[in-house]
Amino acid sequence: MYRVPGSLGPHPKRKAPRRPAEAGAKDETHLRLVRQCPCLACGAEPAEAAHVRYSDALRDKVNPGTGARPADRWTVPLCPACHRVGHDCQHSGNERVWWEQHRIDPLDVAKRLWEASDRLRRQHQQTTFIVEAMTAIVRSARRSRVQP
């Protein structure tokens, strides 16, 4: 319910204004494509779609907070060990530090994966072609890791 300024309670006929949904907020097809790529950290397969949680103002990326997932456009492929199961995994501590230790910019990779996925799907390309293009992005990112 929407609270009328200066009143004691919510306005009975108005709802709170909704924030417009971010592009790529929920996109199961994109997640399926990401899962078909090799792990960004170690190259293993199969991969899971790992949401990058930390914020980055330069990329207009906001952490949605505890218990909420970032938009699906901010995902990268990680194997279960690198994502959530291993002793030293993405979710075991400070995520930004984890990515810095791997010398990978996950937000850049997620952005490139989303752009390729979105563009190629709009062009009605075959799934195998889209996955090959996204896999090439992941392999390129693994080869050209940021130098310390």
VEXDO-884285 format. One record per residue (C-alpha): residue number from 0; z, x, y; residue in three letters. Coordinates in nm, 2 decimals. Each point is the difference from the previous one (the first is absolute). Layout:
<sites>
  pos       z       x       y  code
  NUM       Z       X       Y   ala
...
</sites>
This chain:
<sites>
  pos       z       x       y  code
    0    0.00    0.00    0.00   met
    1   -0.08    0.11    0.35   tyr
    2    0.30    0.04    0.24   arg
    3   -0.06   -0.14    0.34   val
    4    0.12    0.25    0.27   pro
    5    0.32   -0.11    0.17   gly
    6    0.07   -0.27   -0.27   ser
    7    0.27   -0.02   -0.26   leu
    8   -0.22   -0.04   -0.30   gly
    9   -0.35    0.01   -0.14   pro
   10   -0.28   -0.22    0.13   his
   11   -0.04   -0.27   -0.27   pro
   12   -0.38   -0.01    0.01   lys
   13   -0.09    0.37    0.05   arg
   14   -0.02    0.29   -0.24   lys
   15    0.05    0.36    0.09   ala
   16   -0.33    0.16    0.10   pro
   17   -0.15    0.21   -0.28   arg
   18   -0.11    0.35    0.04   arg
   19   -0.36    0.04   -0.10   pro
   20   -0.05    0.16   -0.34   ala
   21   -0.10    0.36   -0.01   glu
   22   -0.35    0.07   -0.14   ala
   23    0.04    0.08   -0.37   gly
   24    0.35   -0.14   -0.02   ala
   25   -0.05   -0.14   -0.35   lys
   26   -0.31    0.11   -0.19   asp
   27    0.03    0.00   -0.38   glu
   28   -0.36    0.10   -0.04   thr
   29    0.06    0.32    0.21   his
   30    0.32    0.07   -0.21   leu
   31   -0.20   -0.03   -0.33   arg
   32   -0.26    0.25    0.14   leu
   33    0.27    0.24    0.11   val
   34    0.16   -0.01   -0.35   arg
   35   -0.33    0.12   -0.15   gln
   36    0.01    0.33    0.19   cys
   37    0.18    0.31   -0.12   pro
   38    0.35    0.09    0.14   cys
   39   -0.02    0.14    0.35   leu
   40    0.29    0.24   -0.07   ala
   41   -0.08    0.14   -0.35   cys
   42   -0.33   -0.14   -0.10   gly
   43    0.13   -0.19   -0.31   ala
   44   -0.12   -0.33   -0.12   glu
   45    0.07   -0.29   -0.01   pro
   46    0.13   -0.06    0.35   ala
   47    0.20   -0.26    0.17   glu
   48   -0.05   -0.13    0.36   ala
   49    0.27    0.17    0.20   ala
   50    0.08   -0.15    0.34   his
   51    0.07    0.27    0.27   val
   52    0.31   -0.13    0.17   arg
   53    0.08    0.23    0.29   tyr
   54   -0.12   -0.08    0.35   ser
   55   -0.25    0.19    0.21   asp
   56   -0.05   -0.12    0.36   ala
   57   -0.33    0.20    0.04   leu
   58   -0.15   -0.21   -0.28   arg
   59    0.16   -0.33    0.10   asp
   60    0.19    0.01   -0.33   lys
   61    0.34   -0.17   -0.01   val
   62    0.25    0.01   -0.28   asn
   63    0.07   -0.37   -0.07   pro
   64    0.36    0.06   -0.09   gly
   65    0.22   -0.02   -0.30   thr
   66   -0.12   -0.23   -0.27   gly
   67   -0.35   -0.06    0.16   ala
   68   -0.32    0.18   -0.10   arg
   69   -0.24    0.15    0.25   pro
   70   -0.35   -0.15    0.01   ala
   71   -0.21    0.07   -0.31   asp
   72   -0.24    0.21    0.22   arg
   73    0.27    0.27    0.01   trp
   74   -0.01    0.08   -0.37   thr
   75   -0.10    0.31   -0.19   val
   76   -0.03    0.06   -0.38   pro
   77    0.30    0.17   -0.16   leu
   78    0.07    0.04   -0.37   cys
   79    0.33   -0.16   -0.12   pro
   80    0.18    0.34    0.00   ala
   81   -0.10    0.08    0.36   cys
   82    0.05   -0.35    0.12   his
   83    0.33   -0.13   -0.14   arg
   84    0.10    0.14   -0.34   val
   85    0.03    0.38    0.04   gly
   86    0.30    0.19    0.12   his
   87   -0.19    0.11    0.31   asp
   88   -0.21   -0.30    0.08   cys
   89   -0.12   -0.18    0.32   gln
   90    0.30   -0.24   -0.02   his
   91    0.27    0.25   -0.09   ser
   92    0.09    0.10    0.36   gly
   93   -0.16    0.06    0.34   asn
   94   -0.36   -0.11   -0.05   glu
   95   -0.14    0.19    0.30   arg
   96    0.15    0.32   -0.13   val
   97   -0.13   -0.06   -0.35   trp
   98   -0.36   -0.03    0.14   trp
   99    0.05    0.31    0.22   glu
  100    0.11    0.19   -0.31   gln
  101   -0.33   -0.10   -0.17   his
  102   -0.19    0.09    0.32   arg
  103   -0.18   -0.33    0.00   ile
  104   -0.04   -0.25    0.29   asp
  105    0.03   -0.33   -0.19   pro
  106   -0.07   -0.22    0.30   leu
  107   -0.33    0.18    0.06   asp
  108   -0.09   -0.05   -0.36   val
  109    0.11   -0.36   -0.01   ala
  110   -0.20   -0.07    0.32   lys
  111   -0.32    0.16   -0.15   arg
  112    0.05   -0.19   -0.33   leu
  113    0.05   -0.33    0.18   trp
  114   -0.31    0.06    0.22   glu
  115   -0.22    0.08   -0.31   ala
  116    0.14   -0.29   -0.20   ser
  117   -0.05   -0.25    0.28   asp
  118   -0.34    0.12    0.10   arg
  119   -0.15    0.03   -0.35   leu
  120    0.14   -0.34   -0.11   arg
  121   -0.15   -0.16    0.31   arg
  122   -0.33    0.16   -0.11   gln
  123    0.04   -0.16   -0.34   his
  124    0.00    0.33   -0.18   gln
  125    0.09    0.02   -0.37   gln
  126    0.36    0.07   -0.09   thr
  127   -0.10    0.33   -0.18   thr
  128   -0.18    0.12    0.31   phe
  129    0.30   -0.08    0.22   ile
  130    0.25    0.17   -0.23   val
  131   -0.23    0.31   -0.01   glu
  132    0.00    0.02    0.38   ala
  133    0.38   -0.05    0.02   met
  134    0.06    0.26   -0.28   thr
  135   -0.21    0.25    0.20   ala
  136    0.23   -0.06    0.30   ile
  137    0.30    0.07   -0.21   val
  138   -0.14    0.32   -0.16   arg
  139   -0.11    0.12    0.34   ser
  140    0.35   -0.05    0.14   ala
  141    0.15    0.19   -0.30   arg
  142   -0.24    0.29    0.05   arg
  143    0.06    0.03    0.37   ser
  144    0.37   -0.03    0.02   arg
  145    0.15    0.07    0.34   val
  146    0.10    0.37    0.03   gln
  147    0.37    0.07    0.06   pro
</sites>
